[in-house]
């Protein structure tokens, strides 16, 4: 963003400069910066999708499926996994379309519209991950804690209310950590995108 700020300052004070910059030059720089930001959003979303799946490739599938079957969670985890994969692929496709639209030559009105769409998509992606994580976790907790096999593995003096309270506390803590992660990672990119949006409005 430093180059953009320098260009803005020169553009505002170009009466004192021998080099003349037009509003189109400024918009071109904002256009390029916006395209770069959306590209990073696309790259991060792809990495976020690939890395966890690579992790599962190096874990023992038989042990995991055995545990899921024992607790009657196998079909549930497969169903949620398929839904999650399809939804995330859908978001990645939308991010890719947003990147292509912003990268393509367009007028200011179209560029502003595409920036707003990208901003909205990122927020929906963050909310989806947090809500989906809460729904899946609570559903899994319910089935697992209702299982006689699970109950039989607990010490006799352990109260299920304490188990639920502990699980929900850990869930809330994990969701907060993920929210903080998204807030920092995507928040930085969205902040830059918002700045570009405001600068485009001013240039008009």
C-alpha positions as CSV (number, residue, x, y, z in Angstrom):
1,X,0.0,0.0,0.0
2,X,3.0,2.3,0.3
3,X,3.2,2.8,-3.5
4,X,-0.5,3.7,-3.6
5,X,-0.1,6.3,-0.8
6,X,2.9,7.8,-2.6
7,X,1.0,8.0,-5.8
8,X,-2.0,9.6,-4.0
9,X,0.2,12.3,-2.5
10,X,1.9,13.1,-5.8
11,X,-1.5,13.2,-7.5
12,X,-2.9,15.6,-4.9
13,X,0.2,17.9,-5.1
14,X,1.0,17.4,-8.8
15,X,0.9,21.1,-9.4
16,X,4.3,21.1,-7.7
17,X,5.6,18.1,-9.6
18,X,6.9,17.9,-13.2
19,X,5.3,14.4,-13.5
20,X,1.5,14.5,-14.0
21,X,-0.7,11.7,-12.7
22,X,-4.4,11.4,-13.6
23,X,-7.3,10.0,-11.6
24,X,-7.1,7.0,-14.0
25,X,-3.5,6.3,-12.8
26,X,-4.8,6.3,-9.2
27,X,-7.7,4.0,-10.0
28,X,-5.3,1.7,-12.0
29,X,-3.1,1.3,-8.9
30,X,-6.2,0.6,-6.7
31,X,-7.4,-1.9,-9.2
32,X,-4.1,-3.7,-9.1
33,X,-3.9,-3.7,-5.3
34,X,-7.5,-5.0,-5.0
35,X,-6.7,-7.8,-7.5
36,X,-3.7,-8.8,-5.4
37,X,-5.7,-8.8,-2.2
38,X,-8.4,-11.0,-3.6
39,X,-5.7,-13.4,-5.0
40,X,-4.3,-13.8,-1.5
41,X,-7.8,-14.5,-0.1
42,X,-8.2,-17.2,-2.8
43,X,-4.7,-18.7,-2.0
44,X,-5.4,-18.8,1.8
45,X,-8.8,-20.4,1.4
46,X,-7.2,-23.1,-0.8
47,X,-4.4,-23.7,1.7
48,X,-7.0,-23.8,4.5
49,X,-8.8,-26.5,2.6
50,X,-5.8,-28.6,1.5
51,X,-3.6,-28.6,4.7
52,X,-6.1,-30.3,7.1
53,X,-6.8,-33.0,4.4
54,X,-3.1,-33.6,4.1
55,X,-2.9,-34.0,7.8
56,X,-5.6,-36.7,7.7
57,X,-3.7,-38.6,5.0
58,X,-0.9,-39.2,7.5
59,X,-3.2,-40.5,10.2
60,X,-4.3,-44.1,10.7
61,X,-7.7,-44.3,8.9
62,X,-8.5,-47.7,10.3
63,X,-8.1,-46.5,13.9
64,X,-10.2,-43.4,13.4
65,X,-13.0,-45.3,11.6
66,X,-12.9,-48.0,14.3
67,X,-13.4,-45.4,17.0
68,X,-16.2,-43.7,15.0
69,X,-18.0,-47.0,14.5
70,X,-17.7,-47.9,18.1
71,X,-19.3,-44.6,19.1
72,X,-21.8,-44.7,16.2
73,X,-20.3,-41.6,14.6
74,X,-19.0,-42.9,11.3
75,X,-22.0,-42.1,9.1
76,X,-22.5,-38.7,10.8
77,X,-18.8,-37.7,10.3
78,X,-18.9,-38.8,6.6
79,X,-22.1,-36.8,6.0
80,X,-20.7,-33.7,7.6
81,X,-17.4,-34.1,5.8
82,X,-19.0,-34.3,2.4
83,X,-21.2,-31.3,3.1
84,X,-18.2,-29.3,4.3
85,X,-16.0,-30.2,1.3
86,X,-18.8,-29.2,-1.1
87,X,-19.5,-25.9,0.6
88,X,-15.8,-25.0,0.9
89,X,-15.2,-25.9,-2.8
90,X,-18.2,-23.6,-3.6
91,X,-16.6,-20.7,-1.6
92,X,-13.3,-21.3,-3.3
93,X,-15.0,-21.1,-6.7
94,X,-16.7,-17.8,-5.7
95,X,-13.4,-16.4,-4.5
96,X,-11.9,-17.4,-7.9
97,X,-14.7,-15.7,-9.7
98,X,-14.3,-12.6,-7.6
99,X,-10.6,-12.6,-8.4
100,X,-11.2,-12.9,-12.1
101,X,-13.8,-10.2,-12.1
102,X,-11.6,-7.7,-10.2
103,X,-8.6,-8.6,-12.3
104,X,-10.5,-8.0,-15.6
105,X,-10.7,-4.6,-17.0
106,X,-13.8,-2.9,-15.6
107,X,-15.2,0.6,-14.9
108,X,-15.2,2.1,-11.4
109,X,-18.8,1.2,-10.7
110,X,-18.2,-2.5,-11.6
111,X,-15.0,-2.6,-9.6
112,X,-16.7,-1.1,-6.5
113,X,-19.5,-3.7,-6.9
114,X,-16.9,-6.6,-7.1
115,X,-15.1,-5.4,-4.0
116,X,-18.4,-5.3,-2.1
117,X,-19.2,-8.9,-3.3
118,X,-15.7,-10.1,-2.2
119,X,-16.1,-8.5,1.2
120,X,-19.5,-10.1,1.7
121,X,-18.3,-13.5,0.5
122,X,-15.3,-13.5,3.0
123,X,-17.6,-12.6,5.9
124,X,-20.1,-15.4,4.9
125,X,-17.1,-17.8,4.7
126,X,-16.0,-16.9,8.2
127,X,-19.5,-17.2,9.6
128,X,-20.0,-20.5,7.9
129,X,-16.9,-22.1,9.3
130,X,-17.7,-21.0,12.9
131,X,-21.4,-22.0,12.7
132,X,-20.6,-25.3,11.0
133,X,-18.0,-26.0,13.6
134,X,-20.5,-25.4,16.5
135,X,-23.2,-27.5,14.9
136,X,-21.0,-30.5,14.1
137,X,-19.4,-30.4,17.5
138,X,-22.6,-30.2,19.5
139,X,-24.2,-33.0,17.4
140,X,-21.1,-35.2,17.8
141,X,-21.1,-34.5,21.6
142,X,-24.8,-35.4,21.9
143,X,-24.4,-38.8,20.1
144,X,-21.1,-39.6,21.8
145,X,-22.2,-38.7,25.3
146,X,-25.5,-40.6,24.8
147,X,-23.6,-43.7,23.9
148,X,-23.5,-46.4,26.6
149,X,-20.0,-47.4,25.4
150,X,-18.8,-43.9,26.2
151,X,-20.6,-43.8,29.6
152,X,-19.2,-47.1,30.6
153,X,-15.6,-45.8,29.9
154,X,-16.2,-42.9,32.4
155,X,-15.3,-43.2,36.1
156,X,-18.4,-43.9,38.2
157,X,-18.2,-40.7,40.1
158,X,-18.1,-38.5,37.0
159,X,-21.3,-36.5,36.4
160,X,-22.5,-36.1,32.8
161,X,-23.4,-32.5,33.5
162,X,-19.7,-31.8,34.2
163,X,-18.7,-33.7,31.0
164,X,-21.1,-31.5,29.0
165,X,-20.0,-28.3,30.7
166,X,-16.3,-29.2,30.0
167,X,-16.9,-30.1,26.4
168,X,-18.9,-26.9,25.8
169,X,-16.3,-24.8,27.4
170,X,-13.6,-26.3,25.2
171,X,-15.8,-25.8,22.2
172,X,-16.4,-22.1,23.0
173,X,-12.6,-21.6,23.6
174,X,-11.7,-23.3,20.2
175,X,-14.3,-21.3,18.3
176,X,-13.0,-18.1,19.9
177,X,-9.4,-19.1,18.8
178,X,-10.6,-19.7,15.3
179,X,-12.6,-16.5,15.3
180,X,-9.5,-14.6,16.4
181,X,-7.4,-16.4,13.7
182,X,-10.0,-15.4,11.0
183,X,-10.2,-11.9,12.5
184,X,-6.5,-11.4,12.2
185,X,-5.8,-13.2,8.9
186,X,-8.8,-12.2,6.8
187,X,-9.3,-9.0,8.8
188,X,-6.0,-7.5,7.5
189,X,-6.9,-8.3,3.9
190,X,-10.5,-6.9,4.3
191,X,-9.1,-3.8,5.9
192,X,-6.9,-3.2,2.9
193,X,-9.8,-4.0,0.6
194,X,-12.1,-1.5,2.4
195,X,-9.4,1.2,2.1
196,X,-9.3,0.6,-1.6
197,X,-13.1,0.9,-1.8
198,X,-13.0,4.2,0.1
199,X,-10.3,5.5,-2.2
200,X,-12.2,4.6,-5.3
201,X,-15.3,6.5,-3.9
202,X,-13.1,9.5,-3.3
203,X,-11.6,9.4,-6.7
204,X,-15.1,9.7,-8.1
